[in-house]
Amino acid sequence: MEPRACSAIWDDKAQKLTMWGDTQTPHTMRNQIAERLQLKPEQIHLMTGRVAGDSAPRCPCIRKTRS
């Protein structure tokens, strides 16, 4: 089972967000988070772990459809 969750912590002094989550497209996910939180992409440090193969959707911007 692969949960779809993440954890994050805001560093007020550095004005940066460190986030732990799984994705197959870390730069896309970082940019989407930055846009939604009205931050610069440079303010987000996304830490990713191992990600499963293509059968598990791990990108918040892509919707899989079945034929």
C-alpha positions as CSV (number, residue, x, y, z in Angstrom):
1,M,0.0,0.0,0.0
2,E,1.3,3.4,-0.9
3,P,-0.1,6.3,1.0
4,R,-0.6,9.7,-0.7
5,A,0.5,12.0,2.0
6,C,3.4,14.3,2.8
7,S,4.9,16.2,5.8
8,A,6.3,19.7,5.8
9,I,8.0,22.2,8.1
10,W,8.3,25.9,7.6
11,D,11.6,27.6,8.6
12,D,10.5,31.2,9.5
13,K,14.1,32.5,9.8
14,A,15.2,31.2,6.4
15,Q,11.7,31.7,4.8
16,K,11.9,28.1,3.4
17,L,9.6,25.1,3.4
18,T,11.0,21.6,3.6
19,M,8.6,19.0,2.5
20,W,8.8,15.2,2.5
21,G,6.7,13.3,0.0
22,D,6.8,10.9,-2.9
23,T,6.5,11.9,-6.6
24,Q,7.8,10.9,-9.9
25,T,8.1,14.5,-10.9
26,P,9.7,16.5,-8.0
27,H,10.3,19.7,-9.9
28,T,6.7,19.8,-11.1
29,M,5.4,19.1,-7.6
30,R,7.7,21.8,-6.1
31,N,6.5,24.4,-8.7
32,Q,2.8,23.5,-8.0
33,I,3.3,23.8,-4.3
34,A,5.1,27.1,-4.7
35,E,2.3,28.5,-6.9
36,R,-0.5,27.4,-4.4
37,L,1.4,28.8,-1.4
38,Q,2.5,31.9,-3.2
39,L,6.2,31.1,-2.7
40,K,9.1,31.1,-5.0
41,P,10.2,27.6,-6.1
42,E,13.6,28.3,-4.5
43,Q,11.9,28.6,-1.1
44,I,10.8,24.9,-1.3
45,H,13.1,21.9,-0.6
46,L,11.2,18.8,-1.6
47,M,12.6,15.5,-0.3
48,T,11.5,12.4,-2.1
49,G,11.9,8.8,-1.2
50,R,11.7,5.7,-3.4
51,V,8.8,5.8,-5.8
52,A,7.0,2.8,-7.2
53,G,6.7,2.0,-10.9
54,D,4.4,3.6,-13.4
55,S,1.3,1.8,-12.1
56,A,1.1,4.1,-9.1
57,P,0.1,7.7,-10.0
58,R,2.6,9.9,-8.1
59,C,2.2,13.2,-9.9
60,P,-0.5,15.7,-8.7
61,C,-0.8,17.2,-12.2
62,I,-1.5,14.0,-14.2
63,R,-4.8,12.1,-14.2
64,K,-4.7,8.6,-15.4
65,T,-7.6,7.2,-17.4
66,R,-8.4,3.6,-18.4
67,S,-9.1,2.6,-21.9
